[in-house]
Amino acid sequence: MSDQFKNHAIGVDGPAVGALAVVPSNTDDLAQAIRAITIGGEGGAVSFISSRDGQTYTTGFLPVGTYPLCARRIRLTGTTATLITGWI
């Protein structure tokens, strides 16, 4: 099936165009910046470096679910949530 929308820009509130498994790291950025995460295992906190301002942020407890979050890195230190998927 052809994609009639492939030449259209996708806004920040549009659908994801890809996904990647997230391996939290204190030193390595993700292969690509993400705009949302899904926590699929144990809920918990997520510590991340923003792809927008480069600052480090840590959420409170997040239950299993999907959350908008612009990040270039998910940090190992401070992240207790598991089975994280990053949405592009």
BELFENSUL-V899960 format. One record per residue. N is the residue number from 1. SS is DSSP state (A for helix, B for strand, O for the rest). OMEGA is omega in whole degrees, 0 to 359 (none if undefined). D_LAST is the distance of its C-alpha to the last C-alpha in whole Angstrom. Layout:
n-><N & N>
ss-><SS & SS>
omega-><OMEGA & OMEGA>
d_last-><D_LAST & D_LAST>
This chain:
n-><1 & 2 & 3 & 4 & 5 & 6 & 7 & 8 & 9 & 10 & 11 & 12 & 13 & 14 & 15 & 16 & 17 & 18 & 19 & 20 & 21 & 22 & 23 & 24 & 25 & 26 & 27 & 28 & 29 & 30 & 31 & 32 & 33 & 34 & 35 & 36 & 37 & 38 & 39 & 40 & 41 & 42 & 43 & 44 & 45 & 46 & 47 & 48 & 49 & 50 & 51 & 52 & 53 & 54 & 55 & 56 & 57 & 58 & 59 & 60 & 61 & 62 & 63 & 64 & 65 & 66 & 67 & 68 & 69 & 70 & 71 & 72 & 73 & 74 & 75 & 76 & 77 & 78 & 79 & 80 & 81 & 82 & 83 & 84 & 85 & 86 & 87 & 88>
ss-><O & O & O & O & O & O & O & O & O & O & O & O & O & O & O & O & O & O & B & B & B & O & O & O & O & O & O & O & O & O & O & O & O & B & B & B & B & B & B & O & O & O & O & B & O & O & B & B & B & B & O & O & O & O & O & B & B & B & O & O & O & B & O & O & B & B & B & B & B & B & B & B & B & B & B & O & O & O & O & O & O & O & O & B & B & B & B & O>
omega-><178 & 180 & 183 & 182 & 187 & 180 & 179 & 176 & 177 & 179 & 181 & 178 & 179 & 182 & 175 & 179 & 179 & 182 & 174 & 175 & 182 & 172 & 181 & 181 & 175 & 186 & 187 & 173 & 174 & 179 & 179 & 177 & 181 & 179 & 175 & 175 & 168 & 173 & 185 & 181 & 177 & 173 & 180 & 179 & 175 & 175 & 185 & 172 & 183 & 175 & 180 & 185 & 177 & 180 & 177 & 179 & 175 & 179 & 165 & 179 & 175 & 175 & 176 & 181 & 182 & 185 & 174 & 184 & 179 & 185 & 172 & 179 & 169 & 186 & 176 & 179 & 178 & 179 & 178 & 177 & 182 & 181 & 183 & 173 & 176 & 181 & 183 & none>
d_last-><22 & 21 & 18 & 20 & 17 & 15 & 17 & 16 & 13 & 11 & 12 & 10 & 12 & 11 & 9 & 5 & 6 & 5 & 6 & 8 & 11 & 12 & 15 & 16 & 18 & 21 & 20 & 17 & 14 & 11 & 10 & 8 & 7 & 5 & 6 & 7 & 9 & 12 & 15 & 17 & 20 & 22 & 21 & 22 & 21 & 17 & 18 & 15 & 16 & 14 & 12 & 14 & 18 & 18 & 20 & 20 & 19 & 20 & 20 & 23 & 23 & 20 & 21 & 19 & 16 & 13 & 13 & 11 & 10 & 9 & 10 & 11 & 13 & 14 & 18 & 20 & 23 & 23 & 20 & 22 & 19 & 19 & 16 & 13 & 10 & 7 & 4 & 0>
